Amino acid sequence: MRQINRYGPILQLFRQVALAFGLAGSGTAAAEFTLLIENVQTAEGDLYISIGDETAFGDAGGKHAVQTILKARAGSMRFCTDALTDGTYAAQVYHDVNGNGELDSNFVGMPREPWGFSNNARGNFGPPKFADTRFEVKGDTRISIRLEK
């Protein structure tokens, strides 16, 4: 009769995690990307942050490199990550003040909650184009976005 090791999958997962951390620790440190979010008017609600390349921008349907939600804090906030590789990206942030998980808009589609894009780009009758919001990540990179209604 064959004996089943019920801890086998856990041990295998542990080995994989240890190997991953070992490999990550032996290389050079990843570059740090810092996003400064300015003009957060209230500590109510959450900030939704999305960073992606041109395939993830607007309605293109691609996958964002980074998506996160931060608890709002009035004033300026900082978000840092080492998840971006060198390349061209765009960032967008909106402040979901009422906590409903959406960027609320009026009857013509204009946002009623604060929002912003990289390069502080503003669109005409819609969001700005990727070309107006793009920035380069090469090593440590820092950008800022000012939230506006």
N, C-alpha and C positions, 0 to 999 in steps of 0.2 A: 504494500500500500504506500503510495506516494504522500509525503508530508507537505502540506501547504504552508508556506511562510506568509502569514497574514500581514506582516510588517514590511514585506518586500517592496511594495509600491511606495511606501513612505520613505524607506531607506534610499530608494532610487531617486526620488524627488529631492531628498536631502543632499545626495551626491551632486545632482545637477545644479542645485542652488549654490553649493559650496564651490563647484567648479566655475560657475558664472561669476561669483564674487572674487574668486582667485584670479581669473583672467582680467576682470575689470580693474582690479587693484594693481596689476602688474604693468599696465600701459600708462600712457600719459593722461593727465586729467583732462576731462572734457571741457570745452569752452563754456563760459557762463553767459547766458542771455538774460538781460535785465530789462523789464518793462516798468516804467514809472507811470502810474495813472494819476493824473492831476484833476483837480476840481470835483472831487467826490463831495456832493453837497450834504449828504446825510448818512448816518450809520444804519439806516433801515435797509433791509433787503440784501441782495447779493450782486456781485459783479461777475458777469459771464465773459470769459476771455477765450478767443479762438485765434490760433496762429497757424497759417498754412501757406502752401505754395499756390501757384496760379490755378492748379487743378482743383483746389479746395475753395477757391474764392467765389463768392456770390452763389449762383445756381449751377456751377460747374459740376458739383456732386462728388468731388474728390474727398479724400480723407485728410482732416486737419492733423498737423504734426503735434499740436498741443491744444487741448481744450480743458479748461478748469473753471471752477466756481469758487469765488472767495467771498467771505462775509464782509460786507461793506464797512468801511471806517471813514468818517468824514475827514476831508483834507486830501492828502496825497497817500497813495498806496504803492507798494513795490511788489512785483512778482518776478521771481528768478527761477530759471530752469537750465539744466544742462542737456535737455532732450533734443535740441536743434543742432543739426549738422550744418556745415558751411553751405550756403545757398541763398536763394532769393525767396523772401516770404512777404506776407502782409498780415497785419494784426487788426483785430476788431474787438471792441469791448462795449458792453452795454450794462447799465445799472438797472436791475430789476428791483425797483424801489418797493413795490407792493408785494413782492415775493410770489408772484403767480407763475414764474418760470418762462415768461414771454416778454418781448419788447413790445409794450403797448403802443398802439398808434391811434390817430384820430380817423375820422371818416374818409379822408383822402389818402391815408397811408403814411402820414408824417409821424415820426416817433414822438410819443408823449413822455418818454423816460430818457434820461441822459445816455448818450452813446458817443463813440469815437472810433476812428480808424488811424492806423499808422500814418505818419507824416501829417497828422491832423487834417487829412483830406476830407472834403465835403462833396457830395454828389449833387447833381442837378436833376431833380425829379427822380430820385432813387439813390442807391448807394454809389460811392465813387468807383471808378474803374481800378483794376488791379495795378495798372501802370502808375496811377497817382498815389497808391498806398504802399508800393513795394519798397523793401529795404534789404540790404545785404547783410548776411551773417558771415563774418570771417573772424574766427577767434572770439574773444570776449566782445560782446556787442551790447550797447545800451540804447534804448529808444524811449520816447515818452508819448503819451496820448492824453489829450485834454478832453474830458467829457463835456458835452454840450447838449442842450435839448434841441 
